[in-house]
């Protein structure tokens, strides 16, 4: 059993803002039902780009439900510009932390929020930059490199815990390991040069 904070358990057992939001004018979806967790985030945004209501529907574990519930609580009342600055770490911190193996749930919330904001603004999110590595969870090499550099990830398991990449069919595990090693080597070379 995972060691969840009281706040995670509270948001899992009594999630806030669950269900389809009537009058939603922004929707963001992420994840994959076929490979695991999935999230659909609904926003109701006013003419000043302020989020006046938010709700979610999710398929996943306790951390996925809690992260989605927390996200809706965090962003209500924010402008879209302020909400766009929310990171997955902000979601995890709001919950009193998440086990490292469950950080991908907060990443999913951040991704759905970005998509909902783009949806409201009529911006089509085109194909992600970089090469697709994990098709199950739509994760590119650039996302893995960024996660390794900014979050101290050191191995394939860390990447799977953080981004869920490699957590589906597993065909990409060797590629993820290669990217982690190259990124870490690049970081060591860079810090040695300083």
N, C-alpha and C positions, 0 to 999 in steps of 0.2 A: 504494500500500500504506500502511496506517495505521502510525503509529509507536507500537507497543505496548511496554509495559514487559516485562522478563523474566518477572515474576510473572504478567502476563496470558497470555503465551505458555505458561508452565508450566501454568496452570489450563486453558487451551484444549487443549493437546496431551495433558495427563494430568489430565483433570478428576476431581475427587473426588466420591464419593457420587452417581453417576449411576444412574438407574433407579428403578423403582417400589419403595417401601419397604414390605416386609412388616410388617404390624402398625401401620401409620401410623394415627394417630387425629386427624390434622389435615391438611387439604389446602387449598392456595390456588392458584388459576389466574389467569393474566393474559395479555394479549396476544391476538393473532388470527392463526391460521394463514393465513387468506385474505389478510391484509395484511402479513404479515412475521413478526416474532419472537413466540414464545409460550413460556410457562413454566408448568410444573406443579410445585409445591413440596410435598413430603411431610414431615411431622414426626411423630415419636413422642414424646409428652409424658407424663411420669409424673404421679402423683397430687399432687405438689407444684408442678405447672405448670412443671417443668424439662424442657427439650428434651434428650432423651437420644440422639436420632438424627435425622438429616435427609438427604434425598436430593432429586434433581430430575430432571426430563426437560424438555429445552428444544429448541426449533426456532429456529435463528437463527445469527447470525454468531459469530466468535471472541469478541467482547466479551460476547455473550449467554451463551455457554457458560462463559466465565471468571467473569463476574459471578455466575452461578448457583452455580458450584462454590465460589467464595469465600464466598458467603452461607452455604452449608451449613457451611463450616468456622468461620465467625464465630459462628454462633448455637448450635452444639453446646455443651451444658453451661449455657446461659443460662436464666434463668427467662423466661416469656412476657412479663412486665412489662419486663424488661431488653431482650429482643429487640424489643419494640414500639418501643423508642427508636432502633433502628438506622435510619440514613438512607441514601439512595442515595450520599451523599458518603462515608459510612463504608465502603461496599462498594468504591467507586472508590479511596479512599485505601489500603485493604487491598491492592489490586492494584498500587499504585504509580502510580495515575492511569489515566484513560481519555481517549482523544481526545474533544474536545468533541462531535464528531459521533456519538459512541457512548455518551454519558451516559444516553440513554434505556434502555440495557440495565441499568444499576444501578437506575434508577427502576422498571423492571419487577420486579426482585428485591424491592425494598422493598414494592411493591404486593402481590406474591404472599405475602410474609410477613404483612402485615396481614390478608389474607384467610384465611390458614391459622390465625392466632391467633383470628380471629372464628369460624372454623369449629369450632375446638376448644371454644370457650366457648359455642357454640350461639347465637351472635349472627348474625342475618341482616343482611347488609350491604344496605341498601336503596339505592334510586337515589341517585346522587351529588347533592349540592347543586349548584345552578347549572344553566346551560343547556348542553346537549350541543353541542359545536362539531365535534369530530372523531369521527364514528361508527366509523371503521375502528379507532381505538385507544382509544375510550371516554374521551375527554378533554373536560372541561367548561371553560367560560369562567373559572370560579373557580380551577381548577388552572393555567390559563395565566397569570392575573393573579398568583397566588402565585409561580409559577416566575419570572416577569419581575421581581417585586419582590425576591425572595430570592436570585436567582442572577445578576443583572446581564444578563439576556437583553435584546437590543436590536432583534431583527428576527425575521421569520418563520423564517428558516433556523435561528437559535438555538433557537427553540421546537421546531422539528422535531427538531433534534439532541438536545435535552434531554428532551422528552416523546414524541417520535415523531409528535405531532399534525401532520397535513398530509403525512405521509410515505406515505400509502396512495393513495387515489383522487385527492387533491388538491382536492376540491370546497370544502374549508374554508379554503384558503390566504388568501383575501381577508378572511374573518372573523377569522382569527388575526392578520393584519396590523393590522386595525382595533383589536383588543383590545390588542395591543402598543403601538400609538401612543397610545391613550387612557390606558393604564396609565402609560406613561412621562410623558405630559403631566401626569397627576395627581400623579406623584411629584415632578416639577419644580415644580409649583405648591405642593405641600406643603413642599418644602425651601426654597422662596423665602419662604414664610410664617414659617418658623422664624427 
